[in-house]
Amino acid sequence: MDTLRLGFIGAGQMAEAIANGLNRAGVLPPSRMCAADVSSSRRKVFESMGALVCSSNSQVVESSDVLILAVKPQIVENVLVDLKASLTRDKLLVSIAAGITIKNLQKWAGDARIVRVMPNTPCLVRETAAVMSLGDQATPLDAELVQTLFKAVGKISVADERLLDAVTGLSASGPAFVYIAIEALADGGVAAGLPRDLSLSLAAQTVLGAAKMVLETGKHPGQLKDEVASPAGTTIAGIQALERAGFRAALMSAVEASKKRSEELSRM
């Protein structure tokens, strides 16, 4: 890790989140990162954090040991085919492009060792929920390296690639669903008479605390819910309102819709 050079092919929000997370965790300084992007504003973001901004994707490949492929899924094929000659066996390609299979990545990237990772944007605050799958040419050392990188910005699990579309639907898209829930809770607080800033703070902290209760107590969410909902109390009245509105079904449908879109992207 002391000499590792990390390159970002694509410098969007996710790439920024990973780069900032690694820097804040003290795992990798920006001075050993480089990035290329078609957007001048995105290049400026990486330049401002102290990373090398490359004029082309090929320059990123030449300058890096590990490459984070962070472009939109629709252009992955064109990007990798253009770089195929320089993606040799000594390069580790870590793709975070939703819906793009390892089989296609390997076909387009030639001899590069490939690991497919599905992270999410809480990388920025070192709380990502990521899942990785290894390509046939990836080594156990590659797996350890990728785990080290992503553990610095949260948690990473290993799973069969066939599960990654579902992972995309749940943990990759899930933060947006939770943001909507936090916003709705805050709006509810305002409707109930709370000042906006207090209501938003309470809503966000409530979600954070509830998540930690699930993770740290090991209790099922249903059990924790039951412990809060006393007979004929305020909480069960609110739960009843959520059930009437189809809250559970809406969240389940959102995950399914995101999974379906990931599957569609893999067939494009």
Buried (B, 14 or more C-beta within 10 A) or exposed (E): EEEBBBBBBBBBEBBBBBBBBBBBBEBBEBEBBBBBBEEEEBBEBBBEBEBBBBEEBBBBBEBBBBBBBBBEBEEBBEBBEEBBEBBEEEBBBBBBBBBBBBEBBBEBBBBBBBBBBBBBBBBBEBBBBBBBBBBEBBEEEBBEBBBBBBBBBBBBEEEEBEBBBBBBBBBBBBBEBBEEBBEEBBBEBBEEEBEEEEBBBBBBEBBEEBEEBEEEEEEEEEEBBBEBBEEEEEEBEEBEEEEEEEBEEEBEEBBEEBBEBBBEBBEE
